[in-house]
Amino acid sequence: MGDLSLQRAAGALGAWVSGVGLVDVAESDRVYARVRQALVEHEVLFFRDQDVAPQVFAAFAQCFGEVLDHPAYATTEQSDAVQILESTPENPSKIELWHSDMTFMAEPPNFTLLQGKIIPAVGGDTLWASATAAYASLSPGLQELLQPLTAIHDFAHGFAESLAEPGGPERLAPAIEQNPPVEHPLVRTHPETGAKSIYVNRLFTTRIKQLSPLESCHLLELLYNHVVADEHTVRLSWQPGTVAIWDNRSTQHKPVNDFFPQHRKMHRVTLQGDRPC
């Protein structure tokens, strides 16, 4: 095990981790503490050359919290903690919008982890945006306006395309029943840092509760665009074995689906979070 070092990946968020790997984090409380601190500070961390088995990936993930299942994805044979996200010419990816993972839940994930398994020769990057930096760059007047507002998040809204497919309503009926629309604060306070962030996203947010439909539509559009402005983002070009872990409480992310018809396969773990406040 070497010495952990960090190199910033962009101005607003993101850092590359070197000198330690996933196994080092899982086996050393000292290394874990430093990585956890870096994760909260930089919001997303990147590791290269971590082509480890699903069991090892899951063990690393579980250092950061309790595994949370996803109702729409299969898991690996080696570990039911590790979900499979795969895009092929026959079944291309349908997720193309900026989002925070699973905000349709009352207690969305704290952290999400992705591991590159099969990576296209060209394309297939992922982008992240700091909703913390986005909130901080708003004018004081708009910050004050947003503070008391809440927004509705809905599983069915996020999976509308899948629901429109033959057999989609039947396949996703249990997930819809288990995940009715939920209400979250529009401005979320980070439980570890106290920093505030904008907590709405295009994939799962449907409306702002306290506003008229027209007002809600226009304000959400402004916020969606503001969060993902270039100065709030970082971009990752994947390689097999690259691992990303991010703070789902204060970031959004977006896959870039510019690689079809190439094959892309990722392993993912989501970790249990708490109720946004």
GIMO-V182466 format. One record per residue. N is the residue number from 1. RES is the residue in one small letter. PHI is phi in whole degrees, -180 to 180 (NA if undefined). PSI is psi as a letter, one per 40 degrees, with the letter a starting at -180 (none if undefined). Layout:
{{N	RES	PHI	PSI} {N	RES	PHI	PSI}}
This chain:
{{1	m	NA	h} {2	g	-92	a} {3	d	-90	h} {4	l	-68	h} {5	s	-135	i} {6	l	-126	h} {7	q	-129	h} {8	r	-61	i} {9	a	-100	d} {10	a	-163	i} {11	g	-70	d} {12	a	-89	d} {13	l	-163	i} {14	g	97	h} {15	a	-152	i} {16	w	-89	h} {17	v	-103	h} {18	s	-139	i} {19	g	91	e} {20	v	-139	i} {21	g	-121	a} {22	l	-61	d} {23	v	-64	d} {24	d	-60	d} {25	v	-65	d} {26	a	-68	d} {27	e	-101	e} {28	s	-131	h} {29	d	-62	d} {30	r	-66	d} {31	v	-66	d} {32	y	-58	d} {33	a	-60	d} {34	r	-69	d} {35	v	-68	d} {36	r	-62	d} {37	q	-62	d} {38	a	-66	d} {39	l	-64	d} {40	v	-65	d} {41	e	-72	d} {42	h	-98	e} {43	e	75	d} {44	v	-146	h} {45	l	-120	i} {46	f	-123	h} {47	f	-120	h} {48	r	-100	i} {49	d	57	f} {50	q	-121	f} {51	d	-84	g} {52	v	-98	i} {53	a	-68	i} {54	p	-54	d} {55	q	-63	d} {56	v	-72	d} {57	f	-60	d} {58	a	-65	d} {59	a	-63	d} {60	f	-62	d} {61	a	-61	d} {62	q	-70	e} {63	c	-63	d} {64	f	-97	e} {65	g	157	a} {66	e	-86	h} {67	v	-66	h} {68	l	-117	h} {69	d	-73	i} {70	h	-119	h} {71	p	-72	e} {72	a	-114	e} {73	y	-126	i} {74	a	-76	i} {75	t	-119	i} {76	t	-74	i} {77	e	-68	d} {78	q	-76	d} {79	s	-154	h} {80	d	-79	e} {81	a	-81	e} {82	v	-104	h} {83	q	-86	i} {84	i	-109	h} {85	l	-113	h} {86	e	-135	h} {87	s	-126	h} {88	t	-127	i} {89	p	-58	d} {90	e	-79	d} {91	n	-140	g} {92	p	-70	i} {93	s	-60	i} {94	k	-109	e} {95	i	-89	h} {96	e	-129	e} {97	l	-96	i} {98	w	-61	h} {99	h	-164	i} {100	s	-104	i} {101	d	-66	h} {102	m	59	f} {103	t	-71	e} {104	f	-74	e} {105	m	-93	i} {106	a	-65	d} {107	e	-127	g} {108	p	-66	i} {109	p	-60	i} {110	n	-74	d} {111	f	-132	i} {112	t	-128	i} {113	l	-128	h} {114	l	-127	i} {115	q	-127	h} {116	g	-75	h} {117	k	-112	c} {118	i	-118	h} {119	i	-115	h} {120	p	-59	i} {121	a	-62	d} {122	v	-137	i} {123	g	81	a} {124	g	82	f} {125	d	-68	i} {126	t	-128	i} {127	l	-111	i} {128	w	-125	i} {129	a	-131	i} {130	s	-89	h} {131	a	-72	e} {132	t	-71	d} {133	a	-62	d} {134	a	-65	d} {135	y	-65	d} {136	a	-63	d} {137	s	-89	e} {138	l	-74	i} {139	s	-68	i} {140	p	-55	d} {141	g	-65	d} {142	l	-72	d} {143	q	-57	d} {144	e	-66	d} {145	l	-63	d} {146	l	-76	d} {147	q	-53	d} {148	p	-88	e} {149	l	-83	i} {150	t	-128	i} {151	a	-133	i} {152	i	-98	h} {153	h	-121	i} {154	d	-141	h} {155	f	-56	d} {156	a	-61	d} {157	h	-64	d} {158	g	-71	d} {159	f	-111	f} {160	a	-60	d} {161	e	-67	d} {162	s	-66	d} {163	l	-68	d} {164	a	-82	e} {165	e	-77	i} {166	p	-57	h} {167	g	83	e} {168	g	-62	d} {169	p	-59	d} {170	e	-70	d} {171	r	-66	d} {172	l	-98	e} {173	a	-56	d} {174	p	-62	d} {175	a	-66	d} {176	i	-66	d} {177	e	-64	d} {178	q	-81	e} {179	n	-130	g} {180	p	-68	i} {181	p	-55	i} {182	v	-126	i} {183	e	-112	h} {184	h	-127	i} {185	p	-63	i} {186	l	-72	d} {187	v	-112	h} {188	r	-100	h} {189	t	-101	h} {190	h	-69	h} {191	p	-69	e} {192	e	-100	d} {193	t	-111	d} {194	g	79	e} {195	a	-71	i} {196	k	-101	i} {197	s	-143	i} {198	i	-79	h} {199	y	-120	g} {200	v	-138	i} {201	n	-149	i} {202	r	-63	d} {203	l	-74	d} {204	f	-115	e} {205	t	-80	h} {206	t	-109	d} {207	r	-168	i} {208	i	-95	h} {209	k	-62	d} {210	q	-84	e} {211	l	-111	i} {212	s	-68	i} {213	p	-54	d} {214	l	-68	d} {215	e	-61	d} {216	s	-60	d} {217	c	-58	d} {218	h	-71	d} {219	l	-69	d} {220	l	-61	d} {221	e	-62	d} {222	l	-60	d} {223	l	-69	d} {224	y	-56	d} {225	n	-70	d} {226	h	-67	d} {227	v	-58	d} {228	v	-100	e} {229	a	-57	i} {230	d	-50	d} {231	e	-70	e} {232	h	-103	e} {233	t	-118	i} {234	v	-140	i} {235	r	-126	h} {236	l	-117	h} {237	s	-96	h} {238	w	-75	i} {239	q	-133	i} {240	p	-56	h} {241	g	92	e} {242	t	-70	h} {243	v	-124	h} {244	a	-121	h} {245	i	-130	h} {246	w	-137	i} {247	d	-85	h} {248	n	-72	e} {249	r	-77	d} {250	s	-134	e} {251	t	-133	i} {252	q	-125	i} {253	h	-146	i} {254	k	-153	h} {255	p	-76	i} {256	v	-100	h} {257	n	-89	g} {258	d	-111	f} {259	f	-115	e} {260	f	-63	i} {261	p	-96	f} {262	q	-69	i} {263	h	-94	h} {264	r	-136	h} {265	k	-135	h} {266	m	-127	i} {267	h	-107	i} {268	r	-136	i} {269	v	-130	h} {270	t	-113	i} {271	l	-119	h} {272	q	-55	h} {273	g	-111	a} {274	d	-131	i} {275	r	-72	h} {276	p	-61	i} {277	c	-147	none}}
